[in-house]
Amino acid sequence: MDICVAFIFGVWLLISIIWQFQFKSLTTIKEFDFIGIFPNWTFFAPNPGTSDYHIVYRLAQNDTVITEWTEIPLISYRTYSNSVWNPEKRKVKLLIDCINALIKTVQKCRKENMSDLYMTQNLCTSVPYLLILNAVTKFHQNNTDKNATHLQFTLVESFGIGSTEAAKPIISSPFHRVR
């Protein structure tokens, strides 16, 4: 009995290792994997992250006073209890997914040579854009100057501590009325 169990786990381990390489011949096995018994860990591959994204915003009062850029922290200090209960991670995951969706859309628009005005008008009505705008607005309402009438956010890409390449803006929103 022990040999049978060891054999089953050994075969499972072997298939799980082979599964990581995404061979086309494994597609028939994938059809029978209803419960996801073969894991796929692609954290470092095939396309590892090479940059970090940041959300920064600034405020205006009646279109005259513009504040310095403020970054919205996506990563916060974690406690041991966060390994069991961490509802904030879903909000962060949503923002990261929205950032990635906007970046893909911007890249597609630039590849198709759309004008910046046309691209901004289309992005402003997209769900990822509106969710990021909502997050920035809520962060502003909870943490900063209540006298501001407008806000603007920018998605910024940075390339790590050791990089000589400067951070660059991906997309900047127009000013949005906050009250």
N, C-alpha and C positions, 0 to 999 in steps of 0.2 A: 504493500500500500504506500509506504514512504517513497519508494522508488517511482511509483506512478505519479505521485504528487510532485516530486522533484522534476520528473520528466516534463510534466505539464507546465510548471513554472519556468523551466529551462527553455522550452519552446516559446513560451510567451515572451521571455526576455529576449530571445534571439529575434523573434518577429518585431518586437518593439524597437530593437536597435536598427534592424533593416528598414523599418517603417520611417525612420528619421530622414532617409535619403529620397523618399517620394518617387520610387521607381514606378513607371507606368504599368508594369506588370502586376503591381499590387492593387490596382483599381478594382479587380474582382473581389479581393479580400475586403476592401473598403465598403463594398455594397452590403456585406454581411455583418459589418461592425456597427450594429444599431445603437449600442450603448457606449461607444467610444472606448472600447477596452484596450485599443492600441493608441497610446498617447503620442502626441506630436509636439516636441519641444523645439520651437524655432526662435528661441530668445536671441541667440547669437548668429543665426543663419536662417535663411539664405541672404537676407538683407539686414545686416546689423545697423543699429542707429549710429550715425556719425555726427549728429548735432543735437543741440537742445533748443527747445522753443520756449519763449517767454511771452506773457501778456503784460503789456505796459499801457498805462492810460494817463491822460492829463485832463485838467478841468479848465473851464472858462466861465467867467461871470459876465453875462450880457455881452458876449463876444469881444471883451477887451482884455481881461486879465487871464493869462494862461499860466498854469502852474507847471512845475517840473514833472517829468515822467515818473510815475510810480508803478512798481512791479507788483503784480498780484502773485503772491507765493503759491505755487502749485504743490510744493512739498512742505509739510509741516513737521514739527517735532513729534515723534511717536513714542508711546509708552508700551510697556509689556502687555497691557490689556488690549492694545490695538491688534495683537496677533489673534485675538479671539473675537473682538467686536470693534469694527472700524467702518462705520457707515460713511465717513468722509471720503474713503477711497473711491466710492462710486461716483461722487461729484468730480473728483480729480480725473478719473477715467473718462467720464463724459466730456470734460473740457479737452483732454488730450485727443480723444477721438474727433471732436469738433475741429480742433486745430489741424489735425492731419487731413480731415476732409476738405477744409478750406485751402490748405496748401496744395492738395491734389487738383482742386478746381482752379486755383490761380495758375498752376503750372500748365494745365490744359488750355486755359484761356490765352496764356502767353505763347504757347506753342501754336495756337490758331491765329496769332497776331491780332487779338482783340484790343481795342483801345482801352486805356486805363479807366476812362469814364464809363464806357459800356460794361466793362468787367465789374467795376464797383457797384453800378446800379443793379446788376444781376446778383452779385454776392450779397448785397444788403437785404435781399428777400429770401435768402437761403436759410434753412433751418439751423445749420451749424453756426452761421453768422449771428442769427438772432439769439441762440443759446449763449454764445460768448458775450454778446452785448448785454444780455440779462445778468450773467455772472459778474461782469464788470460793474454794471449799475448797482447790483446788490452789494458788492464789495465796497463801492464808493459810499453808499448810503450808511453802511455799518462802520466805516473806518475813517472817513475824511470830512473835509469842509462841507457843511450843509448849505452854504450860500451859492455854490456853483449852479449855473443854469444849463451848462452843456458839458458833455464829455466826449473824448475821442480815444479810441484804443488802437494799438498797433501790435501785430504779431512780429516778434523778433527772433531770428535764428542766430545762435552762437555755436562756436565750434570747440569748446572745451578750454581748460586752463592753459595747456601747453601750445595751443594753436596761435599762429601769427596772424591768422585771418580775423579781421574785425567782425563784430556782430553786424548783421544786416537786417533791415526791416523787410518782411515778406509782404504785408499788406497793412495799410492804414485806413481806418474808417473815417468817414466824414464826422463832423461834430454832431452829436445827437442831444436833443433837448432832454433834460432830466427832471425838470419841474416847470 
